[in-house]
Amino acid sequence: MDGGNTYANTNVSYTGSKSIYSYTISGLSIGIPYTVYTMARNSVGNSAPISTPPTILFNKPDAPVLYNAEINNRSIDISFSTPLDNGNAIVRYECSVDNMITYRDIGLPLNNQYNIPNLENGTVYSVSVRAVNYGGNSNASNTKYVIPATIPDPPVVYTLPGDRNIDISFDTPLSNGGNAITRYEYSLNNGNTYIPVGFPRNNMFNVYNLVNGNTYGVCMRAVNYRGNSLVSNIIPSIPCTVPKEPIITAVVSKHNALEIFFRPPTDNGGAPILGYKYAYILGNI
């Protein structure tokens, strides 16, 4: 290593076939070129030396800093700093999502931003990054714990119209998208505007102060950290009640008969009149 002037005896190791040998030289300095000479010796003496090309020892890079780990649908967007390479260019970065047990090669992503795909929504991932050069792997970056998620599935809605009100019930969405639902919202105008309703007991609630006879397009959506679900099924619902009584205008007595004249009710209760019924009793009331 000093031009072939000084040699040291060394122990060598070999493969099972004893055709390939190796040895390690320790205590060398980073950044300095070394030329290594190797000779064989026996009881007579040493062979002529054979040299390696000049080789510079490099240090591994510093650890990057993981800035962000943003959740997406079955993926995570990460961004990180460029660390010091300590004299040797960084050849790639690697990321881990399992607490540094395994790493995946992510190359040299543009602007140090990368999307980690093929994850499971609702699963906790411990995300970290390391840099690699010819000196080895850097220490791991700081770790961020994140849970990929997407919007929830929509609920399924049922309605029961009443007098100036509508009873609304719904089925819980099949999936919360991997993130807890934070509230439900309902709409009476086909999803144009929504009103928060929180978490109704037994998934049932009543909307009152409505107008009998008006058609309301009832629908709902679920909300989580990722956003609003798609709109549920839309049910046209018409609040209504029984009609007011008809207005008797005249009673005409005929042979063995009475002819009754009347006007329709002033209020049909919010639903079309389907017909009329009558009843009679004998004698005075």
C-alpha positions as a printed NumPy array, in Angstrom:
array([[   0.   ,    0.   ,    0.   ],
       [   3.052,    2.273,    0.202],
       [   4.497,    1.563,   -3.233],
       [   5.407,   -2.03 ,   -2.458],
       [   8.101,   -1.218,    0.063],
       [   6.449,   -2.762,    3.132],
       [   4.658,   -6.093,    3.31 ],
       [   2.77 ,   -7.829,    6.097],
       [   1.857,  -11.424,    6.57 ],
       [  -1.89 ,  -11.98 ,    6.583],
       [  -4.407,  -14.713,    7.117],
       [  -6.576,  -15.527,    4.144],
       [  -9.965,  -17.15 ,    3.833],
       [ -11.199,  -19.189,    0.926],
       [ -14.276,  -20.693,   -0.604],
       [ -15.159,  -24.341,   -0.278],
       [ -13.246,  -25.122,   -3.451],
       [ -10.128,  -23.342,   -2.111],
       [  -9.798,  -21.625,   -5.504],
       [ -10.761,  -18.112,   -4.332],
       [  -9.031,  -16.476,   -1.357],
       [  -9.635,  -13.16 ,    0.364],
       [  -8.294,  -10.991,    3.165],
       [  -9.301,   -7.708,    4.792],
       [  -7.122,   -4.695,    5.529],
       [  -8.535,   -2.554,    8.33 ],
       [  -7.611,    0.785,    9.863],
       [  -7.46 ,    2.659,    6.551],
       [  -8.403,    6.304,    5.995],
       [ -11.417,    7.574,    4.101],
       [ -10.779,    9.513,    0.882],
       [  -7.179,    8.326,    0.31 ],
       [  -6.27 ,    6.148,   -2.708],
       [  -4.64 ,    2.808,   -1.872],
       [  -2.784,    0.408,   -4.172],
       [  -2.631,   -3.064,   -2.66 ],
       [   0.175,   -5.514,   -3.54 ],
       [  -0.295,   -9.226,   -2.979],
       [   2.383,  -11.945,   -3.058],
       [   2.507,  -15.635,   -2.416],
       [   5.296,  -17.061,   -0.258],
       [   6.696,  -20.468,    0.505],
       [   9.789,  -21.804,    2.23 ],
       [  12.002,  -20.477,   -0.508],
       [  10.665,  -16.922,   -0.508],
       [   8.119,  -14.521,   -1.945],
       [   6.622,  -14.359,   -5.396],
       [   6.637,  -11.21 ,   -7.469],
       [   3.924,   -8.797,   -6.257],
       [   0.694,   -8.186,   -8.138],
       [  -1.096,   -4.905,   -7.561],
       [  -4.684,   -3.696,   -7.561],
       [  -5.797,   -0.526,   -9.315],
       [  -5.68 ,    2.518,   -7.005],
       [  -8.832,    2.376,   -4.879],
       [ -10.292,    5.201,   -2.78 ],
       [ -12.148,    4.325,    0.399],
       [ -15.445,    6.178,    0.709],
       [ -17.628,    6.886,    3.682],
       [ -21.36 ,    6.208,    3.635],
       [ -23.693,    9.206,    3.255],
       [ -25.357,   11.051,    6.082],
       [ -28.971,   10.138,    6.749],
       [ -31.629,   12.084,    4.84 ],
       [ -34.426,   13.911,    6.632],
       [ -37.932,   12.658,    5.889],
       [ -39.998,   15.842,    5.526],
       [ -43.462,   14.546,    4.704],
       [ -45.385,   11.314,    4.425],
       [ -48.829,   12.153,    3.023],
       [ -51.512,    9.503,    2.801],
       [ -53.385,    8.609,   -0.38 ],
       [ -55.612,    5.797,   -1.53 ],
       [ -53.409,    2.703,   -1.022],
       [ -50.237,    4.775,   -1.293],
       [ -48.046,    7.302,    0.53 ],
       [ -46.338,   10.383,   -0.943],
       [ -42.947,   11.07 ,    0.653],
       [ -40.439,   13.899,    0.335],
       [ -36.978,   14.063,    1.87 ],
       [ -33.745,   16.057,    1.973],
       [ -30.52 ,   15.413,    0.077],
       [ -27.918,   14.444,    2.694],
       [ -24.159,   14.972,    2.578],
       [ -22.606,   12.255,    0.43 ],
       [ -19.255,   12.46 ,    2.312],
       [ -17.121,   12.41 ,   -0.799],
       [ -18.938,    9.897,   -2.956],
       [ -22.051,   10.525,   -5.024],
       [ -25.322,    9.02 ,   -3.858],
       [ -26.35 ,    6.314,   -6.318],
       [ -29.884,    5.671,   -5.038],
       [ -32.322,    6.016,   -2.191],
       [ -34.229,    3.262,   -0.464],
       [ -37.422,    3.474,    1.567],
       [ -38.894,    1.231,    4.217],
       [ -42.503,    0.903,    5.358],
       [ -41.952,   -1.807,    7.984],
       [ -39.822,   -0.112,   10.634],
       [ -36.568,   -0.586,    8.673],
       [ -36.894,   -4.37 ,    8.427],
       [ -36.845,   -4.311,    4.625],
       [ -36.075,   -1.611,    2.056],
       [ -37.157,   -1.01 ,   -1.524],
       [ -35.017,    0.727,   -4.163],
       [ -36.606,    4.028,   -5.247],
       [ -33.703,    5.254,   -7.38 ],
       [ -33.082,    9.007,   -7.526],
       [ -36.626,   10.441,   -7.609],
       [ -37.237,   13.884,   -9.091],
       [ -37.093,   16.598,   -6.415],
       [ -36.686,   13.86 ,   -3.809],
       [ -40.398,   13.094,   -4.006],
       [ -41.758,    9.578,   -4.384],
       [ -45.08 ,    7.749,   -4.248],
       [ -44.991,    4.421,   -2.402],
       [ -47.693,    2.279,   -4.075],
       [ -49.523,   -0.994,   -3.416],
       [ -50.271,   -0.454,    0.273],
       [ -53.344,   -1.418,    2.279],
       [ -55.797,    1.224,    3.438],
       [ -56.239,    1.231,    7.203],
       [ -52.815,   -0.33 ,    7.911],
       [ -50.196,    1.54 ,    9.953],
       [ -46.884,    1.938,    8.102],
       [ -43.624,    3.184,    9.651],
       [ -41.942,    5.089,    6.82 ],
       [ -38.228,    5.923,    6.633],
       [ -35.599,    6.573,    3.941],
       [ -31.881,    5.945,    3.576],
       [ -29.245,    7.019,    1.045],
       [ -26.761,    4.671,   -0.637],
       [ -23.334,    5.312,   -2.185],
       [ -20.297,    3.149,   -2.82 ],
       [ -19.373,    3.573,    0.821],
       [ -22.552,    1.806,    1.919],
       [ -25.974,    2.59 ,    3.305],
       [ -26.628,    5.674,    5.403],
       [ -28.382,    5.458,    8.711],
       [ -32.146,    5.585,    8.433],
       [ -33.944,    8.904,    8.403],
       [ -36.482,    9.896,   10.997],
       [ -39.605,    7.724,   10.94 ],
       [ -43.179,    8.81 ,   10.273],
       [ -46.172,    6.604,   11.068],
       [ -49.015,    6.928,    8.57 ],
       [ -52.185,    5.091,    7.544],
       [ -53.201,    5.134,    3.846],
       [ -56.888,    5.866,    3.342],
       [ -59.497,    7.043,    0.886],
       [ -63.025,    8.424,    1.129],
       [ -65.721,    6.156,    2.625],
       [ -68.261,    4.23 ,    0.64 ],
       [ -71.659,    5.965,    0.57 ],
       [ -74.416,    4.934,    2.993],
       [ -77.701,    3.424,    1.806],
       [ -80.714,    5.614,    2.642],
       [ -84.371,    4.858,    3.477],
       [ -87.172,    7.392,    4.075],
       [ -90.651,    7.499,    5.607],
       [ -92.562,   10.748,    4.974],
       [ -94.871,   12.105,    7.681],
       [ -96.85 ,   15.232,    8.469],
       [ -94.423,   18.083,    7.642],
       [ -91.48 ,   15.764,    8.368],
       [ -89.465,   12.865,    6.981],
       [ -87.976,    9.992,    8.966],
       [ -84.568,    9.093,    7.504],
       [ -82.598,    5.932,    8.249],
       [ -79.461,    4.549,    6.642],
       [ -77.066,    1.62 ,    6.511],
       [ -73.475,    2.187,    7.611],
       [ -71.095,    2.278,    4.597],
       [ -69.499,   -1.028,    3.658],
       [ -66.029,    0.55 ,    4.021],
       [ -64.774,    3.62 ,    5.856],
       [ -61.907,    3.871,    3.345],
       [ -59.318,    2.976,    5.969],
       [ -60.022,    6.061,    8.083],
       [ -62.719,    6.51 ,   10.727],
       [ -65.917,    8.25 ,    9.649],
       [ -66.154,   11.592,   11.445],
       [ -69.776,   12.482,   10.651],
       [ -72.732,   11.999,    8.341],
       [ -74.489,   14.68 ,    6.305],
       [ -77.89 ,   14.731,    4.633],
       [ -79.396,   16.664,    1.746],
       [ -82.989,   17.498,    0.842],
       [ -82.188,   18.851,   -2.632],
       [ -80.598,   15.923,   -4.458],
       [ -77.137,   16.583,   -3.019],
       [ -76.805,   20.246,   -3.962],
       [ -76.31 ,   21.282,   -0.324],
       [ -75.714,   19.214,    2.797],
       [ -76.478,   19.574,    6.51 ],
       [ -74.276,   17.825,    9.143],
       [ -76.164,   15.333,   11.279],
       [ -73.263,   13.808,   13.265],
       [ -73.846,   10.203,   14.355],
       [ -77.611,    9.66 ,   14.732],
       [ -78.628,    7.017,   17.249],
       [ -79.355,    3.715,   15.511],
       [ -78.672,    5.482,   12.192],
       [ -82.106,    7.145,   12.336],
       [ -83.195,   10.788,   12.538],
       [ -86.136,   13.036,   11.698],
       [ -86.169,   16.172,    9.552],
       [ -89.074,   18.453,   10.458],
       [ -90.578,   21.856,    9.586],
       [ -91.06 ,   20.771,    5.995],
       [ -93.891,   21.651,    3.626],
       [ -96.489,   18.998,    2.953],
       [ -96.804,   18.291,   -0.748],
       [ -93.284,   19.416,   -1.648],
       [ -90.937,   16.837,   -3.135],
       [ -87.595,   16.546,   -1.336],
       [ -84.677,   14.696,   -2.927],
       [ -83.293,   12.94 ,    0.161],
       [ -79.735,   11.601,    0.116],
       [ -76.715,   11.325,    2.42 ],
       [ -72.944,   11.088,    2.434],
       [ -70.286,    9.939,    4.917],
       [ -67.236,   12.041,    5.78 ],
       [ -63.754,   11.036,    6.985],
       [ -60.305,   12.66 ,    7.078],
       [ -59.876,   12.062,    3.344],
       [ -63.112,   13.782,    2.375],
       [ -66.735,   13.172,    1.434],
       [ -68.105,    9.905,    0.136],
       [ -70.006,    9.763,   -3.102],
       [ -73.689,   10.568,   -2.788],
       [ -75.984,    7.806,   -1.572],
       [ -79.109,    6.701,   -3.382],
       [ -81.545,    9.614,   -3.814],
       [ -85.159,    9.104,   -2.689],
       [ -87.866,   11.604,   -3.733],
       [ -89.974,   12.041,   -0.577],
       [ -93.203,   14.025,   -0.12 ],
       [ -94.32 ,   14.906,    3.425],
       [ -98.087,   14.578,    3.769],
       [-100.983,   13.956,    6.127],
       [-104.701,   13.222,    5.827],
       [-106.711,   15.766,    3.845],
       [-109.115,   18.22 ,    5.407],
       [-112.793,   17.337,    5.261],
       [-114.884,   18.131,    2.18 ],
       [-117.244,   21.117,    2.319],
       [-120.973,   20.206,    2.164],
       [-122.821,   22.735,    0.006],
       [-126.298,   21.198,   -0.201],
       [-128.428,   18.185,    0.738],
       [-131.411,   17.359,   -1.479],
       [-134.101,   14.939,   -0.299],
       [-135.459,   12.605,   -2.942],
       [-137.735,    9.588,   -2.97 ],
       [-135.904,    6.995,   -0.912],
       [-132.63 ,    8.882,   -1.44 ],
       [-130.481,   11.841,   -0.461],
       [-128.293,   13.718,   -2.908],
       [-125.243,   15.336,   -1.321],
       [-123.393,   18.237,   -2.949],
       [-119.854,   19.147,   -1.748],
       [-116.641,   20.893,   -2.638],
       [-113.184,   19.26 ,   -2.427],
       [-111.126,   19.901,    0.722],
       [-109.207,   23.17 ,    0.906],
       [-106.081,   21.152,    1.787],
       [-105.297,   17.709,    0.423],
       [-102.666,   17.145,    3.156],
       [ -99.867,   17.184,    0.629],
       [-100.99 ,   14.182,   -1.407],
       [-103.485,   13.941,   -4.28 ],
       [-107.083,   13.035,   -3.355],
       [-107.587,    9.448,   -4.497],
       [-111.339,    9.328,   -3.923],
       [-114.153,    9.916,   -1.451],
       [-116.02 ,    7.717,    1.01 ],
       [-119.33 ,    8.191,    2.76 ],
       [-121.181,    6.664,    5.666],
       [-124.616,    7.236,    7.176],
       [-126.473,    6.435,   10.368],
       [-130.166,    6.179,   11.161],
       [-131.765,    8.846,   13.274],
       [-130.456,   12.064,   14.728],
       [-126.877,   12.503,   15.951]])
